């Protein structure tokens, strides 16, 4: 029932309010268009986007700096037709909103169609955007696997992904790590999810710890925290801090990466940077005063 439009809007606002309490003022949703419905059936894209705009407007009354973006997210398990519907939503959305900033595909990688099943469709979307003088950003989920037969990271990089969702499988490919670093592709690490789903049995051995040492940009993200009985992203940071034995400079770099690699304008990033600097200075003062 959480996809019923009235419930969805209330839940979305509740999650935003919880995020703000954790000093997060910009959020990027991985959202599947066409899943929100009312009594008549699935909402039109325009109406679905309007829900996000209404929530954003109400949240900005309490937190003027707050902003949200949407990455249209296809479910690979539903096949090419469904993926095409999300690609089409990316092209149609700018008629109604500036919220949609890119495209992604998800699902458990070892038992659902790989990225290369959808290459032609994605290339067509990239070409269509290019013909209109636009960019078609991708933020592809891949590398959430421990299988040596999984090579989807290569497809994601060839498609020009700006970030890689999960991506811990990159540790299997030292030469590809160099490519990711050279292309300045950020790894969206989801430590609690990786642990609870059994991909990493001890967070002290999480590959992202090595990525940080190699200078590969990493951000800390939650992965469906509602399904895992927690809120926001603070707990992910706590686990990383303890398991990876991070120092203050490491923590600051992880936070800084969330601004650097966000799908936001340079002007807005400047405001985020000012907000972060103020909060970070207060945090350091607190640590110095109590420890």
HUKA-V246643 format. One record per residue. N is the residue number from 0. RES is the residue in three letters. PSI is psi as a letter, one per 30 degrees, with the letter a starting at -180 (NA if undefined). OMEGA is omega as a letter, one per 40 degrees, with the letter a starting at -180 (none if undefined). BURIAL is + if it has 9 or more other ideal C-beta (glycine too) atoms within 8 Angstrom, else -. Layout:
BEGIN
N RES PSI OMEGA BURIAL
N RES PSI OMEGA BURIAL
END
This chain:
BEGIN
0 UNK f a -
1 UNK f i -
2 UNK f i -
3 UNK k a +
4 UNK e a +
5 UNK e i -
6 UNK e a +
7 UNK e a +
8 UNK e i +
9 UNK e i -
10 UNK e i +
11 UNK e i +
12 UNK e i +
13 UNK e a -
14 UNK e i +
15 UNK e i +
16 UNK e i +
17 UNK e i +
18 UNK e a +
19 UNK e i +
20 UNK f i -
21 UNK g i +
22 UNK g i -
23 UNK k a +
24 UNK f i +
25 UNK k a +
26 UNK k i +
27 UNK j i +
28 UNK k i +
29 UNK j a -
30 UNK k i -
31 UNK j a +
32 UNK k i +
33 UNK f a -
34 UNK f i -
35 UNK k a +
36 UNK l i +
37 UNK a a -
38 UNK f a -
39 UNK f a -
40 UNK a a -
41 UNK k i -
42 UNK k i +
43 UNK l a -
44 UNK e a +
45 UNK e a -
46 UNK e i +
47 UNK e i +
48 UNK e a +
49 UNK e i +
50 UNK e a +
51 UNK e i +
52 UNK e i +
53 UNK e a +
54 UNK e i +
55 UNK e a +
56 UNK e a -
57 UNK e a +
58 UNK e a +
59 UNK f i +
60 UNK e i -
61 UNK e a -
62 UNK i a -
63 UNK f a -
64 UNK f a -
65 UNK k i +
66 UNK k i +
67 UNK l i +
68 UNK l a +
69 UNK k i +
70 UNK j a +
71 UNK k a +
72 UNK j i +
73 UNK l i +
74 UNK j a +
75 UNK e a +
76 UNK f a -
77 UNK f i -
78 UNK a a -
79 UNK e a -
80 UNK e i -
81 UNK e i +
82 UNK e i +
83 UNK e i +
84 UNK e i +
85 UNK e i +
86 UNK e i +
87 UNK e i -
88 UNK e i +
89 UNK e a +
90 UNK e a +
91 UNK e a +
92 UNK e a +
93 UNK f i -
94 UNK f a -
95 UNK f a +
96 UNK l i +
97 UNK g a -
98 UNK e a +
99 UNK k a +
100 UNK f a +
101 UNK a a +
102 UNK k i +
103 UNK l i +
104 UNK k a +
105 UNK l i +
106 UNK l a -
107 UNK k a -
108 UNK e a +
109 UNK f a -
110 UNK g i -
111 UNK l a +
112 UNK k i -
113 UNK l a +
114 UNK e a +
115 UNK f i -
116 UNK f a -
117 UNK g a +
118 UNK e a +
119 UNK e a -
120 UNK e a +
121 UNK e i +
122 UNK e i +
123 UNK e i -
124 UNK e i +
125 UNK e i +
126 UNK e i -
127 UNK e i +
128 UNK e a +
129 UNK e i +
130 UNK f i -
131 UNK g i -
132 UNK g a -
133 UNK l i -
134 UNK l i -
135 UNK i a +
136 UNK k i +
137 UNK k i +
138 UNK i a +
139 UNK k i +
140 UNK j i +
141 UNK l a +
142 UNK g i +
143 UNK i a +
144 UNK l i +
145 UNK g a -
146 UNK k i -
147 UNK f i -
148 UNK f a -
149 UNK j a +
150 UNK g a -
151 UNK f i +
152 UNK e i +
153 UNK e a -
154 UNK e a +
155 UNK e a +
156 UNK e i +
157 UNK e i -
158 UNK f i +
159 UNK g a -
160 UNK k a +
161 UNK e i +
162 UNK l i +
163 UNK k i +
164 UNK k a +
165 UNK d i +
166 UNK g a +
167 UNK f i +
168 UNK f i +
169 UNK f a +
170 UNK f i +
171 UNK f a -
172 UNK i a +
173 UNK e a -
174 UNK e i -
175 UNK e i +
176 UNK e i +
177 UNK e i -
178 UNK e i +
179 UNK e i +
180 UNK e a +
181 UNK e a -
182 UNK f i -
183 UNK h i -
184 UNK k a +
185 UNK k i +
186 UNK k i +
187 UNK j a +
188 UNK k a +
189 UNK i a +
190 UNK e a +
191 UNK e i +
192 UNK e a +
193 UNK e a +
194 UNK e a +
195 UNK e i -
196 UNK f i -
197 UNK g i -
198 UNK e i +
199 UNK j a +
200 UNK f i -
201 UNK j a -
202 UNK f i +
203 UNK f a -
204 UNK g a -
205 UNK k a +
206 UNK f a +
207 UNK f i +
208 UNK e i +
209 UNK e i -
210 UNK e i +
211 UNK e a +
212 UNK f a -
213 UNK f i -
214 UNK g i -
215 UNK k a +
216 UNK k a +
217 UNK k i +
218 UNK l i +
219 UNK k a +
220 UNK l i +
221 UNK l i +
222 UNK j a +
223 UNK h a -
224 UNK e i +
225 UNK e i -
226 UNK f a -
227 UNK g i +
228 UNK h i -
229 UNK l a -
230 UNK k i -
231 UNK a a +
232 UNK f a +
233 UNK e a -
234 UNK e i +
235 UNK e i +
236 UNK e a +
237 UNK e a -
238 UNK e i +
239 UNK e a +
240 UNK e a +
241 UNK e a -
242 UNK e a +
243 UNK g i +
244 UNK h a -
245 UNK l i -
246 UNK a a -
247 UNK e a -
248 UNK e i -
249 UNK e i +
250 UNK e a +
251 UNK e a +
252 UNK e i +
253 UNK e i +
254 UNK e a +
255 UNK e i +
256 UNK e a +
257 UNK f i +
258 UNK e a +
259 UNK e a +
260 UNK g i +
261 UNK l i +
262 UNK i a +
263 UNK l i +
264 UNK l i -
265 UNK e i -
266 UNK e a -
267 UNK e i +
268 UNK e i +
269 UNK e i -
270 UNK e i +
271 UNK e a +
272 UNK e i +
273 UNK e i -
274 UNK e a +
275 UNK e a +
276 UNK e i -
277 UNK e a -
278 UNK e a +
279 UNK e i +
280 UNK e i -
281 UNK e i -
282 UNK e i -
283 UNK e i +
284 UNK e i -
285 UNK e a -
286 UNK e a +
287 UNK e a -
288 UNK f a -
289 UNK f a -
290 UNK NA none -
END
